């Protein structure tokens, strides 16, 4: 199966590009199952664990939704993952990066 580029976001770390299989199996080990999908824009999804709240640290807050543990940003069409474009990678890296100011970590929040 063809590998695709996705964006992986972990607690207290900057977003990184990962290459995974272009199906659900490619997310194993990156996002804890069961998971939820949140559509960010047409064919672009934020995928995060829906049961990680009890056991994992807060990773980011997006539009009031607290996301615990790792999550990924993927492009998806007809239930098949496809690579994010450079523009999408840049957009979501900026959105979910951790800001550093005066030796204090400030997490981005939308």
GIJOFEN-V395301 format. One record per pair of residues at least 12 apart in sequence whose ideal C-beta (glycine too) atoms are under 10 Angstrom apart, sorted by the first residue. I is the first residue (numbers start at 1). GAP is how many residues later the second one is. If there is no record, write none. Layout:
I:GAP ; I:GAP
This chain:
1:19 ; 1:20 ; 1:21 ; 1:22 ; 1:24 ; 1:25 ; 1:79 ; 1:80 ; 2:17 ; 2:19 ; 2:20 ; 2:21 ; 2:78 ; 2:79 ; 2:80 ; 2:81 ; 3:15 ; 3:16 ; 3:17 ; 3:18 ; 3:19 ; 3:23 ; 3:78 ; 3:80 ; 4:14 ; 4:15 ; 4:16 ; 4:17 ; 4:18 ; 4:19 ; 4:22 ; 4:70 ; 4:71 ; 4:72 ; 4:76 ; 4:77 ; 4:78 ; 4:79 ; 4:80 ; 5:12 ; 5:13 ; 5:14 ; 5:15 ; 5:69 ; 5:70 ; 5:76 ; 5:77 ; 5:78 ; 5:79 ; 5:80 ; 5:81 ; 5:83 ; 5:84 ; 6:12 ; 6:13 ; 6:14 ; 6:16 ; 6:20 ; 6:21 ; 6:24 ; 6:39 ; 6:41 ; 6:66 ; 6:67 ; 6:68 ; 6:69 ; 6:70 ; 6:75 ; 6:76 ; 6:77 ; 6:78 ; 6:83 ; 6:86 ; 7:37 ; 7:39 ; 7:64 ; 7:65 ; 7:66 ; 7:67 ; 7:68 ; 7:77 ; 7:81 ; 7:82 ; 7:83 ; 7:84 ; 7:85 ; 7:86 ; 7:88 ; 7:89 ; 8:12 ; 8:19 ; 8:22 ; 8:23 ; 8:62 ; 8:63 ; 8:64 ; 8:65 ; 8:66 ; 9:21 ; 9:37 ; 9:39 ; 9:50 ; 9:51 ; 9:53 ; 9:58 ; 9:60 ; 9:61 ; 9:62 ; 9:63 ; 9:64 ; 9:83 ; 9:84 ; 9:86 ; 9:87 ; 9:88 ; 9:89 ; 10:20 ; 10:47 ; 10:49 ; 10:50 ; 10:59 ; 10:60 ; 10:61 ; 11:45 ; 11:46 ; 11:47 ; 11:48 ; 11:49 ; 11:56 ; 11:57 ; 11:58 ; 11:59 ; 11:60 ; 11:87 ; 11:96 ; 12:45 ; 12:46 ; 12:47 ; 12:86 ; 12:93 ; 12:95 ; 13:46 ; 13:57 ; 13:84 ; 13:85 ; 14:79 ; 14:82 ; 14:83 ; 14:84 ; 14:86 ; 15:45 ; 15:56 ; 15:57 ; 15:58 ; 15:74 ; 15:77 ; 15:78 ; 15:79 ; 15:80 ; 15:81 ; 15:82 ; 15:83 ; 16:77 ; 17:66 ; 17:67 ; 17:72 ; 17:76 ; 18:12 ; 18:54 ; 19:64 ; 20:52 ; 20:54 ; 20:61 ; 21:60 ; 22:52 ; 22:53 ; 22:54 ; 22:58 ; 22:59 ; 22:60 ; 22:61 ; 23:56 ; 23:57 ; 23:58 ; 24:23 ; 24:55 ; 24:56 ; 24:57 ; 26:46 ; 26:48 ; 26:55 ; 27:20 ; 27:43 ; 27:45 ; 27:47 ; 27:54 ; 29:41 ; 30:17 ; 30:39 ; 30:40 ; 30:41 ; 30:42 ; 31:16 ; 31:17 ; 31:18 ; 31:21 ; 31:38 ; 31:39 ; 31:40 ; 31:41 ; 31:43 ; 32:16 ; 32:17 ; 32:18 ; 32:19 ; 32:20 ; 32:23 ; 32:24 ; 32:36 ; 32:37 ; 32:38 ; 32:39 ; 33:16 ; 33:17 ; 33:18 ; 33:19 ; 34:15 ; 34:16 ; 34:17 ; 35:12 ; 35:13 ; 35:14 ; 35:15 ; 35:16 ; 35:17 ; 35:36 ; 35:37 ; 36:12 ; 36:13 ; 36:14 ; 36:15 ; 36:29 ; 36:31 ; 36:35 ; 37:13 ; 37:37 ; 37:39 ; 38:24 ; 38:25 ; 38:27 ; 38:29 ; 38:33 ; 38:35 ; 39:37 ; 40:22 ; 40:23 ; 40:33 ; 40:34 ; 40:48 ; 40:51 ; 40:52 ; 40:55 ; 41:34 ; 41:47 ; 41:50 ; 41:51 ; 42:33 ; 42:35 ; 43:31 ; 43:32 ; 43:33 ; 43:34 ; 43:35 ; 43:39 ; 43:45 ; 44:29 ; 44:30 ; 44:31 ; 44:32 ; 44:40 ; 44:41 ; 44:44 ; 44:47 ; 44:48 ; 45:27 ; 45:28 ; 45:29 ; 45:30 ; 45:31 ; 45:36 ; 46:14 ; 46:16 ; 46:17 ; 46:19 ; 46:21 ; 46:25 ; 46:26 ; 46:27 ; 46:28 ; 46:46 ; 46:49 ; 46:50 ; 47:23 ; 47:24 ; 47:25 ; 47:26 ; 47:27 ; 47:29 ; 47:34 ; 48:12 ; 48:14 ; 48:17 ; 48:18 ; 48:19 ; 48:20 ; 48:21 ; 48:22 ; 48:23 ; 48:24 ; 49:18 ; 49:19 ; 49:20 ; 49:21 ; 49:22 ; 50:17 ; 50:18 ; 51:17 ; 51:18 ; 52:15 ; 52:16 ; 52:17 ; 52:18 ; 52:19 ; 53:13 ; 53:14 ; 53:15 ; 53:16 ; 54:14 ; 55:13 ; 55:14 ; 56:12 ; 56:13 ; 56:14 ; 57:12 ; 58:49 ; 59:12 ; 59:37 ; 59:48 ; 60:35 ; 60:36 ; 60:37 ; 60:38 ; 60:47 ; 60:48 ; 60:49 ; 60:50 ; 61:46 ; 61:47 ; 61:48 ; 61:49 ; 62:33 ; 62:34 ; 62:46 ; 62:47 ; 62:48 ; 63:46 ; 63:47 ; 64:45 ; 64:46 ; 65:45 ; 67:29 ; 71:25 ; 72:20 ; 73:15 ; 73:16 ; 73:18 ; 73:19 ; 73:20 ; 73:22 ; 73:23 ; 74:14 ; 75:13 ; 94:14 ; 95:13 ; 95:15 ; 96:12 ; 96:14
